[in-house]
């Protein structure tokens, strides 16, 4: 989703530049920024899930070692 927002934002931004429409250019920049934030959020969520899985695996391993 974030990458698509970035692409749409870039297109709007460049179209605004070409036709001299400051509003369209600003809208494109905002949309591109929103897309970048979505990508970063997705990366952070994936990293958190990986850490969770690792912690769960370590917990299971520790439980198996206890008498």
Order of alpha helices (4+ residues) and beta strands (2+ residues): alpha-alpha
